[in-house]
Amino acid sequence: MYFLPVVSSSLSIKEKSPTNPGFPLKLTRRRSIITSMKKRLVTSALPYVNNIPHLGNLTQVLSADVFARFCRSKGYETLYVCGTDEYGTATETRALKEGVSPRELCDRYHAIHRDIYTWFSISFDYFGRTSTPEQTQIVQKIFKEVDAAGYISEHELEQLYCPQCERFLADRFVEGTCPHCGSTGARGDQCDSCQTLLDPTELIEPKCGVCGTKPIPKKTKHLYIDLPKALPLLESWMQKASVDGFWANNAIQVTKSWIRDGLKERCITRDLKWGIPVPKEGYEGKVFYVWFDAPIGYVSISANATEDWEKWWHDPDNTELFQFIGKDNIPFHTVIFPSCQLASGENWTMLHHMSSTEYLNYEGGKFSKSLGVGIFGNDVQQTGIPADVWRFYMYYNRPEKSDVTFTWADFQEKVNGELIGNLSNLVNRTLTFVRRFYDGKIPEGDLDMDLYAAIMEKEKEIDSLMERAEERESLRRILALSSIGNKAFQDGEPWKMRNENPKKAASLLRTLVYLIRDLGIMIEPFMPTTSEKLLSFLNSTDARWSSLGDYSGISGIGETELLFAKLDDDLIVDLRERFAGSQEERAEKEQKKASPKEVKKGPENIMDQNKTVTEETIAEQFNRKVLLKVATITQVEKHPAGDKLYILTLDCKEEESRTIVSSIVPYYTAEELLGQNIVLVSNLKPANFRGVKSYGMLLAASDPDAEEHSTCEVLFAPQFETGTVLEPEGFTQPEGVMTYVKADHFFAMPIYAENGIVKVDGKALQSEGVFLTSKKYLNGPVG
């Protein structure tokens, strides 16, 4: 036995009245506590309350859940809190568009989130919300302390003002074109396409997100947190915390880049109605910026959970804070929130371990709440596939070190291969054999010591990985241990040995039964329902992590059944078609199914106005919407206002040459590009890049295992003549005028390289049987 001893203790969670329409989830449980170890405070990113979470969003609550379950099972005193992030521009904007009050919107979406997380068996100790009196009290208190310590400054600035709405427009109330990547769907705080943080005044062709009016600049006052002044405190803390807490590599790199590039004062107030009032004279009518108050939500939600919340948040010597977020939220958790904590002068429990994942993509493209692309929390409940199966795949493919793509084919392969062909197979074949030939009693005799030693070695590795929140590798090691069990069963041939060498057969089967018990314990954080079912076969439902390696106490095997049902091809084909496209497009499909009436395509599709609307695959949509054309680079010059940007002049065999802007300076010299044939997205909606208009975009491949935007292979196409149009294999480009495709719509139809062949939706991009190929990055995204 190599696990720490435990003693009994308890943790109490405050009760909330179920008459409250937004009452939080709560759990009151007794648990074993490791007295010599620190308490573990676990948080997952607070989801915005203005939409339904998709699988990419669910990555964070699932990641925190598996770690919290592990900590409880091992005996740590644990508090896992999360809740809906309810203040801010996103909520007020959505409420205005829907014609409801922000409170009504928050109540509705809080319940939606709560129900989805319940279905996924997320074991929050408390699931709350940020629009509470406790949040207001704690945020205002921290602000006053930071202000008194001299870390708050005041600046007058020009802000965009909507004359139609008669209000200053906070960041998300402004929409326009990103000055960095040209995306037309950028908001005033951030571009979702390139993840660049923005100021609303930077947007090209800005408009009011509510009424569409072009805003005008107008002077107003705002408060800023002085991050440069807090930098010495932050650097000293970060250098130690990132090492002691073994932060994820992307968290370290992003934080260092923020510090290296020079911290700037950051505005913490907004001109909104829905938010926490600023307690400072002259700032009546303003509220705190949501990213100032949102991380403090972890504290206020804890205060709603338990009256003893300060023993978690003001006891750094005895508490470790583990936070689980996506990489786009890293700076707020490693720079802004810690700076506020340090500047306040209070003795805060601060970040110990940052587990920040990369992106989970969908069928080669990106999940998108705004576009409704991907599989959403309410979708999975309609698939008929149990929550534990979804949990398994999410952990098995958790994007810990690089972006990961969800595909239905891989989902089916991993479930049928690993979950059923490996784990379920070991459980079923072993327990069925013991029930049949040993009357369900555990065979008497010694353990198979070679097998036992191998099991103990693997379990130590798994325990170490779980301590570091390396969940993907932990689950894969658990399944590798199951494979060891399957091999031992197969090689040991108990069907022969029970007659030829009964002692050897008994030794093997006894060891395998206890291995299965250990597997049942170790999968509990990942698949709690499956764990409970598996352990019930062994009458061992109260087993904890501390029981691993204790091969005693199982009296016999009860009734068993198969743990999972196989995912057949027809189901996967149906699901892939059902969840193709955006939610809006899916709703249109359902509406058309309900009505036999044919609907003509609108004037947007000029090339085929008379064709009736049918269900389309991604390849069909791509062929109808996107024009790919081979072009020759005739001139290369550096962009005068962008270090990473080239201005490329192209010959497309059109009446006039074409100009595009491309951020490939770090990867290619001008000489390497001049005269090359490239593939152009010819009908991409034109966009301004720092004063130069770009009429299209070239295609480039990247390394899926590298950090985003760190690799690039321009797809040179010498095998095609200039002006050649490329089409998905089996398709012919429609005749007529091809209208512009928006950037967001283009990226929702992902292109990727597979064994060097560039494809969309499984169809090779080609002309007359000649394929477009990649040379360096043979498998991965193309964009």
Helices and strands as residue ranges (DSSP letters): E 7-11, E 25-26, E 29-33, E 39-44, H 55-74, E 78-84, H 89-98, H 102-119, E 126-129, H 133-148, E 152-162, E 167-168, G 171-173, E 174-177, E 186-187, G 200-202, E 204-208, E 216-225, H 227-244, H 249-260, E 266-267, E 269-270, E 287-288, H 290-293, H 297-305, H 310-313, E 319-326, G 327-329, H 330-331, I 332-336, H 337-344, E 351-357, E 360-362, E 365-366, H 377-380, H 387-396, E 404-406, H 408-414, I 415-424, H 425-437, H 449-467, H 471-492, H 494-500, H 502-522, H 528-537, G 545-547, H 569-578, H 583-594, G 606-608, H 618-625, E 628-638, E 646-651, E 658-662, H 670-673, E 677-681, E 687-689, E 692-694, E 697-698, E 700-701, E 713-714, E 725-728, H 743-747, E 751-754, E 757-760, E 763-767, E 770-771, E 780-782
